[in-house]
Amino acid sequence: MKNNLLSRNRLYAAAIGCVVLAASSVALHAEPQTNAKPAGVGAASFYGHNDGHHGGRTANGERFDRNSMTAAHRSLPFGAQVRVTNLRNGRAVVVRINNRGPFIRGRIIDLSYGAARELGFVDRGVTQVRIERLS
């Protein structure tokens, strides 16, 4: 009887170990949590390639660098970090809001030339994006 009890206890322990191992495996492979807050989907354009903005002052007072990862948005606060995803090709970049705009109806964000280049739409001029506020 003692051997039967020992065998049963080992079986239970092994079963519990499998459940714990499976649960930890699920936790390790779960999607990473993010604090991103949806900010919109719509058209994005870019500025700063050949339009005279490079080196000029942005709305927050800093000098505009067309190759930096920055953007203009109508209402997000200066310094906010935003993930912009090109919905046509899946590429994404993180930009910092340092300017106001866009001033063309129907567009939700104006990106620096450098950000647009990374997103792969400088030849198109405008593309559909999803923006998510990170900070």
N, CA, C and O of each residue as an XYZ file, in Angstrom:
540
protein
N       0.814     -1.189      0.000
C       0.000      0.000      0.000
C       0.859      1.254      0.000
O       0.546      2.243     -0.663
N       1.978      1.193      0.777
C       2.862      2.335      0.850
C       3.454      2.637     -0.524
O       3.579      3.808     -0.881
N       3.823      1.618     -1.311
C       4.356      1.815     -2.653
C       3.321      2.442     -3.577
O       3.645      3.301     -4.397
N       2.055      1.998     -3.434
C       0.978      2.584     -4.238
C       0.815      4.073     -3.951
O       0.650      4.870     -4.875
N       0.859      4.449     -2.682
C       0.713      5.841     -2.278
C       1.872      6.670     -2.809
O       1.668      7.786     -3.286
N       3.080      6.138     -2.731
C       4.255      6.836     -3.253
C       4.144      7.023     -4.753
O       4.449      8.100     -5.264
N       3.718      6.008     -5.458
C       3.568      6.094     -6.917
C       2.524      7.138     -7.288
O       2.718      7.925     -8.214
N       1.395      7.135     -6.541
C       0.352      8.113     -6.818
C       0.835      9.537     -6.552
O       0.540     10.440     -7.334
N       1.561      9.749     -5.477
C       2.087     11.082     -5.151
C       3.073     11.560     -6.219
O       3.073     12.732     -6.595
N       3.908     10.646     -6.699
C       4.848     11.017     -7.771
C       4.092     11.375     -9.044
O       4.462     12.317     -9.745
N       3.049     10.636     -9.337
C       2.230     10.912    -10.515
C       1.578     12.286    -10.412
O       1.573     13.053    -11.375
N       1.025     12.593     -9.231
C       0.415     13.917     -9.019
C       1.461     15.025     -9.149
O       1.220     16.056     -9.778
N       2.619     14.793     -8.546
C       3.685     15.801     -8.613
C       4.124     16.028    -10.059
O       4.355     17.163    -10.477
N       4.234     14.951    -10.809
C       4.627     15.076    -12.222
C       3.558     15.823    -13.008
O       3.884     16.652    -13.857
N       2.286     15.542    -12.736
C       1.192     16.228    -13.429
C       1.192     17.714    -13.103
O       1.034     18.551    -13.992
N       1.368     18.040    -11.829
C       1.407     19.452    -11.424
C       2.610     20.150    -12.059
O       2.504     21.297    -12.494
N       3.734     19.473    -12.111
C       4.925     20.040    -12.744
C       4.687     20.346    -14.215
O       5.139     21.375    -14.717
N       3.981     19.458    -14.908
C       3.667     19.686    -16.326
C       2.766     20.898    -16.499
O       2.960     21.689    -17.422
N       1.789     21.050    -15.623
C       0.875     22.196    -15.703
C       1.639     23.499    -15.456
O       1.450     24.478    -16.177
N       2.493     23.507    -14.446
C       3.286     24.702    -14.145
C       4.207     25.027    -15.305
O       4.324     26.190    -15.692
N       4.854     24.035    -15.860
C       5.756     24.243    -16.987
C       5.002     24.781    -18.192
O       5.473     25.707    -18.852
N       3.847     24.217    -18.485
C       3.042     24.681    -19.616
C       2.594     26.119    -19.402
O       2.624     26.918    -20.338
N       2.182     26.462    -18.191
C       1.723     27.825    -17.900
C       2.866     28.818    -18.045
O       2.669     29.908    -18.582
N       4.054     28.462    -17.578
C       5.182     29.384    -17.705
C       5.595     29.529    -19.161
O       6.036     30.602    -19.571
N       5.461     28.481    -19.941
C       5.787     28.551    -21.363
C       4.835     29.499    -22.082
O       5.254     30.269    -22.946
N       3.558     29.441    -21.727
C       2.583     30.352    -22.333
C       2.936     31.787    -21.967
O       2.878     32.673    -22.820
N       3.299     32.028    -20.714
C       3.633     33.384    -20.290
C       4.864     33.903    -21.024
O       4.932     35.083    -21.366
N       5.843     33.022    -21.270
C       7.056     33.451    -21.957
C       6.806     33.791    -23.415
O       7.516     34.626    -23.975
N       5.821     33.169    -24.046
C       5.578     33.386    -25.463
C       4.406     34.306    -25.738
O       4.007     34.475    -26.891
N       3.846     34.906    -24.690
C       2.733     35.837    -24.887
C       3.246     37.102    -25.568
O       4.425     37.442    -25.464
N       2.347     37.795    -26.266
C       2.707     39.056    -26.899
C       3.157     40.047    -25.838
O       2.554     40.111    -24.766
N       4.213     40.828    -26.113
C       4.662     41.802    -25.125
C       3.592     42.873    -24.904
O       2.937     43.324    -25.845
N       3.433     43.261    -23.657
C       2.478     44.307    -23.338
C       3.071     45.642    -23.743
O       4.280     45.853    -23.646
N       2.216     46.535    -24.195
C       2.679     47.851    -24.606
C       1.770     48.904    -24.003
O       0.593     48.647    -23.747
N       2.305     50.066    -23.782
C       1.525     51.172    -23.266
C       1.058     52.084    -24.380
O       0.606     53.199    -24.119
N       1.161     51.626    -25.626
C       0.768     52.443    -26.765
C      -0.722     52.718    -26.726
O      -1.531     51.832    -26.450
N      -1.064     53.964    -27.007
C      -2.461     54.365    -27.063
C      -2.783     54.723    -28.503
O      -2.094     55.549    -29.101
N      -3.826     54.111    -29.076
C      -4.179     54.436    -30.461
C      -4.428     55.931    -30.615
O      -5.127     56.536    -29.802
N      -3.871     56.509    -31.633
C      -4.057     57.945    -31.871
C      -4.697     58.201    -33.224
O      -5.088     59.333    -33.512
N      -4.814     57.179    -34.059
C      -5.523     57.392    -35.307
C      -4.959     56.632    -36.480
O      -3.835     56.129    -36.456
N      -5.783     56.566    -37.512
C      -5.405     55.987    -38.790
C      -5.786     57.003    -39.850
O      -6.877     57.573    -39.811
N      -4.887     57.227    -40.795
C      -5.176     58.190    -41.850
C      -3.970     58.437    -42.724
O      -3.015     57.661    -42.734
N      -4.032     59.534    -43.459
C      -2.975     59.868    -44.417
C      -1.827     60.599    -43.725
O      -2.035     61.479    -42.890
N      -0.612     60.206    -44.098
C       0.592     60.891    -43.627
C       1.325     61.449    -44.828
O       1.324     60.857    -45.907
N       1.947     62.590    -44.625
C       2.793     63.189    -45.652
C       4.129     63.509    -44.987
O       4.326     63.217    -43.808
N       5.033     64.100    -45.735
C       6.317     64.478    -45.138
C       6.733     65.845    -45.652
O       6.221     66.334    -46.659
N       7.667     66.446    -44.942
C       8.188     67.747    -45.336
C       9.673     67.809    -45.008
O      10.185     66.999    -44.236
N      10.347     68.766    -45.595
C      11.748     68.975    -45.277
C      12.730     68.473    -46.304
O      13.937     68.611    -46.106
N      12.259     67.890    -47.407
C      13.203     67.393    -48.403
C      13.755     68.544    -49.256
O      14.959     68.801    -49.249
N      12.900     69.213    -49.965
C      13.336     70.332    -50.820
C      12.459     71.565    -50.635
O      12.350     72.388    -51.545
N      11.841     71.700    -49.483
C      10.880     72.784    -49.337
C      11.340     73.938    -48.457
O      10.518     74.780    -48.093
N      12.604     74.012    -48.104
C      13.107     75.140    -47.342
C      12.903     75.075    -45.837
O      13.280     76.015    -45.136
N      12.325     74.009    -45.316
C      12.122     73.896    -43.873
C      13.398     73.513    -43.129
O      13.559     73.858    -41.959
N      14.308     72.800    -43.803
C      15.518     72.306    -43.140
C      16.296     73.481    -42.545
O      16.628     74.443    -43.237
N      16.576     73.376    -41.243
C      17.316     74.425    -40.539
C      16.440     75.517    -39.969
O      16.902     76.312    -39.150
N      15.176     75.576    -40.386
C      14.261     76.573    -39.838
C      13.772     76.163    -38.459
O      14.061     75.065    -37.985
N      13.038     77.046    -37.829
C      12.515     76.779    -36.489
C      11.205     76.006    -36.556
O      10.344     76.281    -37.392
N      11.073     75.033    -35.658
C       9.816     74.307    -35.536
C       8.934     75.053    -34.532
O       9.373     76.028    -33.922
N       7.712     74.599    -34.364
C       6.780     75.260    -33.447
C       7.253     75.222    -31.997
O       6.888     76.096    -31.211
N       8.060     74.224    -31.630
C       8.559     74.180    -30.250
C       9.875     74.943    -30.093
O      10.444     74.960    -29.001
N      10.369     75.575    -31.160
C      11.548     76.440    -31.079
C      12.859     75.804    -31.497
O      13.855     76.514    -31.639
N      12.900     74.501    -31.698
C      14.164     73.877    -32.094
C      14.371     73.986    -33.602
O      13.434     74.270    -34.348
N      15.578     73.762    -34.030
C      15.891     73.777    -35.466
C      15.432     72.471    -36.091
O      15.646     71.395    -35.533
N      14.799     72.571    -37.251
C      14.306     71.386    -37.945
C      15.442     70.703    -38.683
O      16.176     71.339    -39.440
N      15.583     69.401    -38.459
C      16.553     68.570    -39.168
C      15.756     67.550    -39.974
O      15.123     66.661    -39.406
N      15.790     67.680    -41.278
C      14.964     66.815    -42.132
C      15.301     65.338    -41.999
O      14.475     64.492    -42.342
N      16.504     65.001    -41.504
C      16.910     63.604    -41.363
C      16.603     63.008    -39.983
O      16.850     61.826    -39.744
N      16.073     63.822    -39.095
C      15.743     63.326    -37.757
C      14.417     62.575    -37.780
O      13.680     62.631    -38.764
N      14.123     61.881    -36.702
C      12.865     61.137    -36.575
C      11.881     62.004    -35.787
O      11.632     61.782    -34.602
N      11.332     63.000    -36.490
C      10.395     63.926    -35.869
C       9.141     64.047    -36.723
O       9.084     63.564    -37.854
N       8.130     64.712    -36.146
C       6.863     64.847    -36.863
C       6.092     66.059    -36.360
O       6.348     66.597    -35.282
N       5.137     66.462    -37.192
C       4.204     67.529    -36.832
C       2.825     66.903    -36.633
O       2.380     66.079    -37.431
N       2.162     67.310    -35.556
C       0.805     66.832    -35.263
C       0.011     68.013    -34.722
O       0.563     68.895    -34.065
N      -1.277     68.022    -35.001
C      -2.113     69.143    -34.588
C      -2.292     69.277    -33.081
O      -2.328     70.393    -32.563
N      -2.406     68.150    -32.364
C      -2.778     68.253    -30.954
C      -1.898     67.503    -29.964
O      -1.939     67.816    -28.774
N      -1.109     66.537    -30.393
C      -0.251     65.820    -29.446
C       0.783     66.783    -28.873
O       1.265     67.662    -29.588
N       1.131     66.633    -27.599
C       2.085     67.563    -26.983
C       3.488     67.407    -27.552
O       3.889     66.326    -27.983
N       4.227     68.521    -27.541
C       5.622     68.478    -27.966
C       6.370     67.488    -27.081
O       6.162     67.439    -25.869
N       7.235     66.709    -27.698
C       8.016     65.707    -26.971
C       7.368     64.334    -26.921
O       8.019     63.360    -26.543
N       6.096     64.236    -27.294
C       5.424     62.930    -27.278
C       6.103     61.993    -28.275
O       6.458     62.403    -29.380
N       6.276     60.756    -27.882
C       6.829     59.717    -28.748
C       5.672     58.978    -29.398
O       4.736     58.561    -28.716
N       5.733     58.814    -30.711
C       4.640     58.211    -31.463
C       5.195     57.144    -32.394
O       6.161     57.385    -33.118
N       4.575     55.951    -32.374
C       4.928     54.917    -33.350
C       4.038     55.134    -34.564
O       2.815     55.203    -34.451
N       4.675     55.240    -35.732
C       3.953     55.420    -36.989
C       4.206     54.179    -37.830
O       5.355     53.826    -38.095
N       3.128     53.515    -38.251
C       3.228     52.300    -39.053
C       2.627     52.553    -40.419
O       1.469     52.957    -40.535
N       3.426     52.313    -41.466
C       2.954     52.431    -42.843
C       2.076     51.213    -43.118
O       2.559     50.081    -43.098
N       0.797     51.441    -43.372
C      -0.141     50.332    -43.560
C       0.033     49.654    -44.915
O      -0.499     48.563    -45.118
N       0.752     50.259    -45.836
C       0.982     49.651    -47.152
C       2.080     48.593    -47.122
O       2.012     47.601    -47.847
N       3.112     48.813    -46.263
C       4.232     47.867    -46.263
C       4.585     47.318    -44.875
O       5.461     46.460    -44.763
N       3.927     47.791    -43.829
C       4.168     47.283    -42.482
C       5.357     47.882    -41.758
O       5.580     47.557    -40.591
N       6.125     48.739    -42.400
C       7.272     49.357    -41.726
C       6.796     50.328    -40.654
O       5.750     50.962    -40.795
N       7.583     50.437    -39.569
C       7.217     51.331    -38.471
C       8.440     52.085    -37.966
O       9.555     51.563    -37.990
N       8.225     53.310    -37.510
C       9.265     54.118    -36.885
C       8.663     54.799    -35.659
O       7.446     54.941    -35.538
N       9.543     55.212    -34.759
C       9.128     56.021    -33.620
C       9.636     57.428    -33.866
O      10.821     57.634    -34.127
N       8.734     58.395    -33.783
C       9.091     59.799    -33.999
C       8.716     60.606    -32.762
O       7.906     60.180    -31.939
N       9.324     61.776    -32.656
C       9.037     62.711    -31.565
C       8.294     63.904    -32.158
O       8.699     64.451    -33.184
N       7.208     64.299    -31.507
C       6.439     65.448    -31.982
C       7.182     66.728    -31.603
O       7.446     66.974    -30.426
N       7.518     67.546    -32.612
C       8.213     68.802    -32.347
C       7.642     69.967    -33.156
O       8.198     71.065    -33.139
N       6.536     69.732    -33.863
C       5.991     70.773    -34.724
C       4.475     70.635    -34.806
O       3.913     69.633    -34.366
N       3.826     71.631    -35.362
C       2.380     71.612    -35.564
C       2.071     71.411    -37.040
O       2.840     71.822    -37.910
N       0.969     70.793    -37.304
C       0.543     70.479    -38.656
C      -0.025     69.078    -38.632
O      -0.182     68.521    -37.546
N      -0.332     68.499    -39.721
C      -0.273     69.039    -41.076
C      -1.418     70.028    -41.315
O      -2.442     70.005    -40.631
N      -1.212     70.873    -42.286
C      -2.189     71.907    -42.590
C      -2.986     71.590    -43.848
O      -3.745     72.431    -44.330
N      -2.819     70.392    -44.377
C      -3.599     69.949    -45.538
C      -4.712     69.050    -45.026
O      -4.460     68.088    -44.300
N      -5.914     69.361    -45.400
C      -7.100     68.630    -44.944
C      -6.986     67.128    -45.248
O      -6.547     66.730    -46.327
N      -7.387     66.316    -44.281
C      -7.400     64.874    -44.456
C      -6.133     64.169    -44.030
O      -6.095     62.939    -44.030
N      -5.110     64.888    -43.673
C      -3.855     64.266    -43.220
C      -3.778     64.335    -41.706
O      -4.181     65.327    -41.098
N      -3.253     63.263    -41.094
C      -3.227     63.221    -39.635
C      -1.848     63.493    -39.041
O      -1.738     63.805    -37.855
N      -0.789     63.379    -39.855
C       0.563     63.623    -39.355
C       1.460     64.007    -40.516
O       1.301     63.509    -41.631
N       2.404     64.897    -40.245
C       3.440     65.289    -41.202
C       4.768     64.803    -40.639
O       5.147     65.181    -39.530
N       5.464     63.987    -41.377
C       6.722     63.406    -40.904
C       7.923     64.122    -41.496
O       7.825     64.742    -42.555
N       9.043     64.036    -40.818
C      10.291     64.526    -41.402
C      10.644     63.642    -42.596
O      10.168     62.512    -42.712
N      11.470     64.166    -43.464
C      11.910     63.392    -44.636
C      12.570     62.084    -44.192
O      12.332     61.036    -44.792
N      13.397     62.142    -43.142
C      14.080     60.936    -42.651
C      13.107     59.857    -42.205
O      13.323     58.677    -42.481
N      12.038     60.247    -41.517
C      11.036     59.272    -41.073
C      10.284     58.690    -42.268
O      10.021     57.489    -42.317
N       9.941     59.544    -43.228
C       9.241     59.074    -44.436
C      10.117     58.116    -45.236
O       9.626     57.137    -45.798
N      11.411     58.402    -45.283
C      12.348     57.523    -45.991
C      12.378     56.150    -45.333
O      12.354     55.131    -46.023
N      12.429     56.114    -43.992
C      12.435     54.841    -43.260
C      11.131     54.076    -43.469
O      11.130     52.846    -43.517
N      10.034     54.795    -43.591
C       8.734     54.159    -43.814
C       8.523     53.755    -45.269
O       7.587     53.021    -45.584
N       9.389     54.233    -46.153
C       9.356     53.811    -47.548
C       8.280     54.452    -48.405
O       7.706     53.794    -49.273
N       7.995     55.749    -48.170
C       6.982     56.366    -49.015
C       7.391     57.713    -49.609
O       6.531     58.500    -50.006
N       8.695     57.985    -49.674
C       9.113     59.278    -50.238
C       8.745     59.406    -51.715
O       8.499     60.516    -52.187
N       8.704     58.309    -52.446
C       8.322     58.384    -53.861
C       6.831     58.653    -54.031
O       6.424     59.275    -55.012
N       6.029     58.201    -53.107
C       4.575     58.392    -53.170
C       4.156     59.765    -52.677
O       3.232     60.370    -53.221
N       4.837     60.259    -51.645
C       4.494     61.546    -51.052
C       3.482     61.455    -49.922
O       3.572     62.202    -48.947
N       2.533     60.562    -50.040
C       1.487     60.374    -49.023
C       1.232     58.879    -48.900
O       1.278     58.152    -49.892
N       0.962     58.419    -47.678
C       0.618     57.018    -47.463
C      -0.334     56.898    -46.284
O      -0.463     57.823    -45.483
N      -0.994     55.763    -46.184
C      -1.887     55.483    -45.062
C      -1.068     54.938    -43.897
O      -0.257     54.030    -44.074
N      -1.284     55.497    -42.700
C      -0.540     55.084    -41.514
C      -1.470     54.897    -40.324
O      -2.603     55.378    -40.301
N      -0.940     54.174    -39.332
C      -1.562     54.088    -38.020
C      -0.586     54.758    -37.067
O       0.612     54.479    -37.116
N      -1.071     55.625    -36.210
C      -0.192     56.238    -35.203
C      -0.656     55.821    -33.820
O      -1.851     55.744    -33.534
N       0.337     55.552    -32.962
C       0.086     55.142    -31.579
C       0.995     55.949    -30.677
O       2.206     55.995    -30.891
N       0.427     56.578    -29.683
C       1.219     57.366    -28.752
C       1.892     56.447    -27.747
O       1.236     55.634    -27.096
N       3.200     56.582    -27.627
C       3.971     55.766    -26.688
C       4.236     56.495    -25.382
O       4.268     55.872    -24.321
N       4.425     57.797    -25.447
C       4.657     58.594    -24.224
C       4.110     59.979    -24.387
O       4.209     60.794    -23.469
